[in-house]
């Protein structure tokens, strides 16, 4: 499998491509990383250095990949945080070019815009752009519960309303929705869930909640779920594998006392997920 991953990159720590590429490689996926920024560290520190890469420069890199005849071998285009409005056009152009060369390819979009605790943390135009233009072009989307609500103009909370919101998102274009960090009010205390919804059904998985802010964990989740689902076509299996890997990554990071993901140290959890959390079909 080959994935064209268009995301940010940092030298220190692990977010964007700096989070997604190694776990994908560790499960045997060939990744073609294209950077939208090249920062010293993620912006959560409040200070960083390095350039936002101009959309035209990102486009040039992707054009060069196409000139090598690579588009026909790409199975997935993956995108995450979009730092500027112009990147959306570049991503959509890349998706169209890859699908023209390989009609069986899919586009997986992590529509990063914010979360319930902090609200939107991207430029005001980005959420609207994601909702109106980017998500309709995607085959797979991986929003958290807050992002799902914005995209569908709904308020998902319990299981029924979250399922309804996922169905509303699927009417926009994507056939598969992975809802990360589902926080329904009737779940057991100290737990958190993820929900995958496809044409074939819906599945939920519950894990203990690890009390830490883990920048980049969503990028790893989106990458691993997408790769596993693309490989098997089995959403329940992809959900089980991605959840197991990411939970072990977060647990190791939390126990280490470090702020940044212990991405390399947790590599066995990607290659050999323990599958310790049962996945339940809910529809």
C-alpha positions as a Markdown table, in Angstrom:
| # | Residue | x | y | z |
|---|---|---|---|---|
| 1 | Unk | 0.0 | 0.0 | 0.0 |
| 2 | Unk | 1.1 | 3.6 | -0.8 |
| 3 | Unk | -0.2 | 6.7 | 1.0 |
| 4 | Unk | 0.3 | 10.3 | -0.1 |
| 5 | Unk | 0.2 | 12.1 | 3.2 |
| 6 | Unk | -0.2 | 15.9 | 3.0 |
| 7 | Unk | 0.3 | 17.3 | 6.5 |
| 8 | Unk | 2.4 | 19.5 | 8.7 |
| 9 | Unk | 5.9 | 18.5 | 9.9 |
| 10 | Unk | 7.8 | 19.4 | 13.1 |
| 11 | Unk | 11.5 | 18.7 | 14.0 |
| 12 | Unk | 10.8 | 18.4 | 17.8 |
| 13 | Unk | 8.0 | 16.1 | 18.8 |
| 14 | Unk | 5.3 | 14.3 | 16.8 |
| 15 | Unk | 2.3 | 15.9 | 15.0 |
| 16 | Unk | 1.1 | 15.8 | 11.4 |
| 17 | Unk | 3.4 | 13.8 | 9.2 |
| 18 | Unk | 5.9 | 13.7 | 12.1 |
| 19 | Unk | 3.3 | 11.6 | 13.9 |
| 20 | Unk | 1.7 | 9.7 | 11.1 |
| 21 | Unk | 4.6 | 8.5 | 8.9 |
| 22 | Unk | 6.5 | 6.2 | 11.2 |
| 23 | Unk | 3.5 | 4.2 | 12.5 |
| 24 | Unk | 2.4 | 3.7 | 8.9 |
| 25 | Unk | 5.9 | 2.5 | 7.9 |
| 26 | Unk | 6.0 | 0.2 | 10.9 |
| 27 | Unk | 2.9 | -1.6 | 9.6 |
| 28 | Unk | 4.4 | -1.9 | 6.1 |
| 29 | Unk | 2.9 | 1.1 | 4.3 |
| 30 | Unk | 5.0 | 3.1 | 1.9 |
| 31 | Unk | 4.4 | 6.8 | 2.7 |
| 32 | Unk | 5.0 | 9.7 | 0.4 |
| 33 | Unk | 5.0 | 12.6 | 2.9 |
| 34 | Unk | 4.4 | 16.2 | 1.6 |
| 35 | Unk | 4.8 | 19.0 | 4.1 |
| 36 | Unk | 2.5 | 22.0 | 4.5 |
| 37 | Unk | 4.7 | 23.5 | 7.3 |
| 38 | Unk | 8.2 | 22.8 | 8.5 |
| 39 | Unk | 8.1 | 24.0 | 12.1 |
| 40 | Unk | 10.5 | 23.5 | 15.0 |
| 41 | Unk | 7.7 | 22.2 | 17.2 |
| 42 | Unk | 3.9 | 22.2 | 17.3 |
| 43 | Unk | 2.1 | 25.5 | 18.0 |
| 44 | Unk | 0.7 | 24.3 | 21.4 |
| 45 | Unk | 4.0 | 25.5 | 23.0 |
| 46 | Unk | 3.0 | 29.1 | 22.1 |
| 47 | Unk | 6.3 | 29.7 | 20.3 |
| 48 | Unk | 7.8 | 28.0 | 17.3 |
| 49 | Unk | 10.1 | 28.7 | 14.4 |
| 50 | Unk | 10.1 | 27.7 | 10.7 |
| 51 | Unk | 8.1 | 28.4 | 7.6 |
| 52 | Unk | 4.5 | 27.8 | 6.6 |
| 53 | Unk | 5.0 | 26.4 | 3.1 |
| 54 | Unk | 3.2 | 28.3 | 0.4 |
| 55 | Unk | 0.4 | 26.4 | -1.3 |
| 56 | Unk | 2.2 | 26.8 | -4.7 |
| 57 | Unk | 5.3 | 25.2 | -3.2 |
| 58 | Unk | 3.3 | 22.3 | -1.8 |
| 59 | Unk | 1.6 | 22.0 | -5.3 |
| 60 | Unk | 5.1 | 21.9 | -6.9 |
| 61 | Unk | 6.2 | 19.0 | -4.7 |
| 62 | Unk | 3.0 | 17.0 | -5.6 |
| 63 | Unk | 3.4 | 17.8 | -9.2 |
| 64 | Unk | 6.9 | 16.4 | -9.1 |
| 65 | Unk | 5.6 | 13.2 | -7.6 |
| 66 | Unk | 3.2 | 12.9 | -10.4 |
| 67 | Unk | 5.9 | 13.5 | -12.9 |
| 68 | Unk | 7.6 | 10.4 | -11.6 |
| 69 | Unk | 4.5 | 8.4 | -12.6 |
| 70 | Unk | 3.7 | 7.7 | -8.9 |
| 71 | Unk | 0.0 | 8.6 | -8.9 |
| 72 | Unk | -1.2 | 5.3 | -10.4 |
| 73 | Unk | 0.4 | 3.4 | -7.5 |
| 74 | Unk | -1.1 | 5.6 | -4.7 |
| 75 | Unk | -3.9 | 3.9 | -2.8 |
| 76 | Unk | -4.8 | 6.7 | -0.3 |
| 77 | Unk | -4.5 | 10.4 | -0.1 |
| 78 | Unk | -4.4 | 11.4 | 3.6 |
| 79 | Unk | -4.7 | 15.0 | 4.9 |
| 80 | Unk | -4.9 | 16.5 | 8.4 |
| 81 | Unk | -4.5 | 20.0 | 9.8 |
| 82 | Unk | -4.7 | 22.7 | 7.1 |
| 83 | Unk | -2.8 | 25.7 | 8.2 |
| 84 | Unk | -4.0 | 28.0 | 5.4 |
| 85 | Unk | -7.0 | 28.3 | 3.1 |
| 86 | Unk | -5.0 | 27.7 | 0.0 |
| 87 | Unk | -3.8 | 24.2 | 1.0 |
| 88 | Unk | -7.4 | 22.9 | 0.5 |
| 89 | Unk | -7.2 | 23.6 | -3.2 |
| 90 | Unk | -3.9 | 21.8 | -3.4 |
| 91 | Unk | -5.2 | 18.8 | -1.6 |
| 92 | Unk | -8.3 | 18.6 | -3.7 |
| 93 | Unk | -6.3 | 18.9 | -6.9 |
| 94 | Unk | -4.0 | 16.1 | -5.7 |
| 95 | Unk | -7.0 | 13.9 | -4.8 |
| 96 | Unk | -8.5 | 14.4 | -8.3 |
| 97 | Unk | -5.2 | 13.7 | -10.0 |
| 98 | Unk | -4.5 | 10.5 | -8.0 |
| 99 | Unk | -8.1 | 9.2 | -8.6 |
| 100 | Unk | -7.7 | 9.9 | -12.3 |
| 101 | Unk | -4.6 | 7.8 | -12.4 |
| 102 | Unk | -5.9 | 5.2 | -9.9 |
| 103 | Unk | -9.8 | 5.2 | -9.8 |
| 104 | Unk | -9.7 | 2.8 | -6.8 |
| 105 | Unk | -7.8 | 5.3 | -4.6 |
| 106 | Unk | -9.5 | 6.9 | -1.6 |
| 107 | Unk | -9.2 | 10.2 | 0.1 |
| 108 | Unk | -9.1 | 10.2 | 3.9 |
| 109 | Unk | -9.5 | 13.6 | 5.6 |
| 110 | Unk | -9.0 | 14.4 | 9.2 |
| 111 | Unk | -11.1 | 17.6 | 9.4 |
| 112 | Unk | -9.0 | 19.3 | 12.2 |
| 113 | Unk | -10.7 | 22.4 | 13.6 |
| 114 | Unk | -10.9 | 22.1 | 17.4 |
| 115 | Unk | -12.5 | 20.3 | 20.3 |
| 116 | Unk | -15.2 | 20.7 | 22.9 |
| 117 | Unk | -12.9 | 22.1 | 25.5 |
| 118 | Unk | -11.0 | 24.7 | 23.6 |
| 119 | Unk | -13.4 | 25.4 | 20.7 |
| 120 | Unk | -12.0 | 26.1 | 17.2 |
| 121 | Unk | -8.3 | 26.7 | 17.1 |
| 122 | Unk | -7.9 | 27.2 | 13.3 |
| 123 | Unk | -8.4 | 30.3 | 11.2 |
| 124 | Unk | -12.2 | 31.1 | 11.0 |
| 125 | Unk | -12.4 | 30.3 | 7.3 |
| 126 | Unk | -11.0 | 26.8 | 7.7 |
| 127 | Unk | -14.0 | 25.0 | 9.3 |
| 128 | Unk | -16.4 | 26.4 | 6.6 |
| 129 | Unk | -14.0 | 25.4 | 3.9 |
| 130 | Unk | -13.7 | 21.9 | 5.3 |
| 131 | Unk | -17.5 | 21.5 | 5.6 |
| 132 | Unk | -18.4 | 23.0 | 2.2 |
| 133 | Unk | -15.6 | 21.8 | -0.1 |
| 134 | Unk | -13.1 | 19.3 | 1.5 |
| 135 | Unk | -15.3 | 16.8 | 3.4 |
| 136 | Unk | -17.7 | 16.3 | 0.4 |
| 137 | Unk | -14.7 | 15.1 | -1.6 |
| 138 | Unk | -13.6 | 12.6 | 1.0 |
| 139 | Unk | -14.2 | 8.9 | 1.2 |
| 140 | Unk | -13.2 | 8.6 | 4.9 |
| 141 | Unk | -13.4 | 11.3 | 7.5 |
| 142 | Unk | -12.0 | 11.1 | 11.1 |
| 143 | Unk | -13.6 | 14.0 | 13.1 |
| 144 | Unk | -13.9 | 14.2 | 16.9 |
| 145 | Unk | -17.4 | 14.6 | 18.3 |
| 146 | Unk | -17.1 | 18.4 | 18.3 |
| 147 | Unk | -15.9 | 18.6 | 14.7 |
| 148 | Unk | -18.7 | 16.2 | 13.6 |
| 149 | Unk | -21.2 | 18.5 | 15.1 |
| 150 | Unk | -19.9 | 21.5 | 13.2 |
| 151 | Unk | -19.7 | 19.7 | 10.0 |
| 152 | Unk | -23.3 | 18.5 | 10.2 |
| 153 | Unk | -24.7 | 21.4 | 12.2 |
| 154 | Unk | -25.9 | 19.0 | 14.8 |
| 155 | Unk | -25.2 | 18.4 | 18.5 |
| 156 | Unk | -24.0 | 14.8 | 18.9 |
| 157 | Unk | -23.9 | 13.7 | 22.6 |
| 158 | Unk | -25.4 | 10.2 | 23.3 |
| 159 | Unk | -25.0 | 7.2 | 21.0 |
| 160 | Unk | -28.2 | 7.8 | 19.0 |
| 161 | Unk | -27.4 | 11.4 | 18.2 |
| 162 | Unk | -23.8 | 10.6 | 17.4 |
| 163 | Unk | -24.9 | 7.9 | 15.0 |
| 164 | Unk | -27.4 | 10.3 | 13.4 |
| 165 | Unk | -24.7 | 13.0 | 13.0 |
| 166 | Unk | -22.4 | 10.4 | 11.4 |
| 167 | Unk | -25.1 | 9.5 | 9.0 |
| 168 | Unk | -25.6 | 13.2 | 8.2 |
| 169 | Unk | -21.9 | 13.5 | 7.5 |
| 170 | Unk | -22.1 | 10.4 | 5.2 |
| 171 | Unk | -24.8 | 12.1 | 3.1 |
| 172 | Unk | -22.3 | 14.9 | 2.5 |
| 173 | Unk | -20.0 | 12.6 | 0.5 |
| 174 | Unk | -17.8 | 10.3 | 2.7 |
| 175 | Unk | -18.9 | 6.7 | 3.0 |
| 176 | Unk | -16.9 | 6.1 | 6.2 |
| 177 | Unk | -16.9 | 8.2 | 9.4 |
| 178 | Unk | -14.6 | 7.5 | 12.3 |
| 179 | Unk | -15.7 | 9.6 | 15.3 |
| 180 | Unk | -12.8 | 9.9 | 17.7 |
| 181 | Unk | -13.1 | 10.8 | 21.4 |
| 182 | Unk | -16.8 | 10.1 | 21.7 |
| 183 | Unk | -18.0 | 11.3 | 25.2 |
| 184 | Unk | -21.6 | 10.2 | 25.7 |
| 185 | Unk | -23.0 | 11.1 | 29.1 |
| 186 | Unk | -24.1 | 7.5 | 30.0 |
| 187 | Unk | -20.6 | 5.9 | 29.5 |
| 188 | Unk | -18.9 | 4.5 | 32.6 |
| 189 | Unk | -16.8 | 7.1 | 34.4 |
| 190 | Unk | -13.2 | 7.3 | 33.3 |
| 191 | Unk | -13.8 | 5.9 | 29.9 |
| 192 | Unk | -13.8 | 7.3 | 26.3 |
| 193 | Unk | -15.0 | 5.7 | 23.1 |
| 194 | Unk | -14.5 | 5.7 | 19.3 |
| 195 | Unk | -17.2 | 5.0 | 16.8 |
| 196 | Unk | -16.8 | 3.8 | 13.2 |
| 197 | Unk | -19.8 | 4.1 | 10.8 |
| 198 | Unk | -19.9 | 2.6 | 7.2 |
| 199 | Unk | -22.4 | 1.3 | 4.8 |
| 200 | Unk | -22.1 | -2.1 | 6.4 |
| 201 | Unk | -22.9 | -1.0 | 10.0 |
| 202 | Unk | -21.6 | 0.8 | 13.0 |
| 203 | Unk | -19.1 | -0.3 | 15.7 |
| 204 | Unk | -18.0 | 1.3 | 19.0 |
| 205 | Unk | -15.0 | 0.6 | 21.2 |
| 206 | Unk | -14.5 | 1.8 | 24.8 |
| 207 | Unk | -11.1 | 2.3 | 26.5 |
| 208 | Unk | -10.0 | 3.8 | 29.8 |
| 209 | Unk | -9.5 | 7.5 | 29.5 |
| 210 | Unk | -5.8 | 8.6 | 29.9 |
| 211 | Unk | -5.8 | 12.0 | 31.5 |
| 212 | Unk | -3.3 | 13.9 | 29.3 |
| 213 | Unk | -3.3 | 16.2 | 26.4 |
| 214 | Unk | -1.5 | 14.3 | 23.6 |
| 215 | Unk | -0.8 | 16.5 | 20.5 |
| 216 | Unk | -0.5 | 14.2 | 17.5 |
| 217 | Unk | -2.5 | 11.3 | 18.8 |
| 218 | Unk | -5.4 | 12.1 | 16.4 |
| 219 | Unk | -2.9 | 12.1 | 13.5 |
| 220 | Unk | -1.7 | 8.6 | 14.5 |
| 221 | Unk | -5.3 | 7.5 | 14.9 |
| 222 | Unk | -6.4 | 8.8 | 11.5 |
| 223 | Unk | -3.4 | 7.2 | 9.8 |
| 224 | Unk | -3.7 | 3.8 | 11.3 |
| 225 | Unk | -7.4 | 3.5 | 11.0 |
| 226 | Unk | -7.2 | 4.5 | 7.3 |
| 227 | Unk | -4.4 | 2.1 | 6.5 |
| 228 | Unk | -6.0 | -0.9 | 8.3 |
| 229 | Unk | -9.4 | -0.2 | 6.8 |
| 230 | Unk | -8.0 | 0.3 | 3.3 |
| 231 | Unk | -6.1 | -3.0 | 3.7 |
| 232 | Unk | -9.0 | -5.2 | 5.0 |
| 233 | Unk | -12.2 | -3.4 | 4.2 |
| 234 | Unk | -13.3 | -4.4 | 7.7 |
| 235 | Unk | -14.2 | -1.3 | 9.8 |
| 236 | Unk | -14.5 | -3.3 | 13.0 |
| 237 | Unk | -11.0 | -4.8 | 12.6 |
| 238 | Unk | -9.5 | -1.4 | 11.7 |
| 239 | Unk | -11.1 | 0.2 | 14.7 |
| 240 | Unk | -9.8 | -2.6 | 17.0 |
| 241 | Unk | -6.3 | -2.3 | 15.7 |
| 242 | Unk | -6.0 | 1.5 | 15.6 |
| 243 | Unk | -7.6 | 1.8 | 19.1 |
| 244 | Unk | -5.2 | -0.8 | 20.6 |
| 245 | Unk | -2.1 | 0.8 | 19.0 |
| 246 | Unk | -3.0 | 4.4 | 20.0 |
| 247 | Unk | -4.1 | 3.5 | 23.5 |
| 248 | Unk | -0.8 | 1.7 | 24.2 |
| 249 | Unk | 1.1 | 4.7 | 22.7 |
| 250 | Unk | -0.8 | 7.1 | 25.0 |
| 251 | Unk | -0.3 | 4.8 | 28.0 |
| 252 | Unk | 3.4 | 4.6 | 27.4 |
| 253 | Unk | 3.7 | 8.3 | 26.9 |
| 254 | Unk | 1.7 | 9.1 | 30.1 |
| 255 | Unk | 3.8 | 6.7 | 32.2 |
| 256 | Unk | 7.0 | 8.3 | 30.7 |
| 257 | Unk | 6.2 | 11.7 | 32.1 |
| 258 | Unk | 7.0 | 13.3 | 28.8 |
| 259 | Unk | 4.8 | 15.8 | 27.0 |
| 260 | Unk | 5.6 | 14.6 | 23.5 |
| 261 | Unk | 4.3 | 11.2 | 22.2 |
| 262 | Unk | 6.8 | 8.4 | 22.7 |
| 263 | Unk | 6.3 | 7.4 | 19.1 |
| 264 | Unk | 9.4 | 5.3 | 18.5 |
| 265 | Unk | 9.3 | 3.6 | 21.9 |
| 266 | Unk | 5.7 | 2.4 | 21.2 |
| 267 | Unk | 6.5 | 0.9 | 17.8 |
| 268 | Unk | 5.6 | -2.7 | 18.7 |
| 269 | Unk | 2.0 | -1.5 | 19.5 |
| 270 | Unk | 1.6 | -0.6 | 15.8 |
| 271 | Unk | 3.3 | -3.7 | 14.4 |
| 272 | Unk | 1.6 | -6.1 | 16.8 |
| 273 | Unk | -1.5 | -4.6 | 18.3 |
| 274 | Unk | -2.7 | -6.4 | 21.4 |
| 275 | Unk | -6.4 | -6.1 | 20.4 |
| 276 | Unk | -7.2 | -5.7 | 24.1 |
| 277 | Unk | -10.5 | -3.7 | 23.7 |
| 278 | Unk | -13.6 | -5.4 | 22.4 |
| 279 | Unk | -15.4 | -3.8 | 19.5 |
| 280 | Unk | -19.2 | -3.9 | 19.7 |
| 281 | Unk | -21.6 | -3.6 | 16.7 |
| 282 | Unk | -24.3 | -1.0 | 17.5 |
| 283 | Unk | -26.1 | -1.1 | 14.2 |
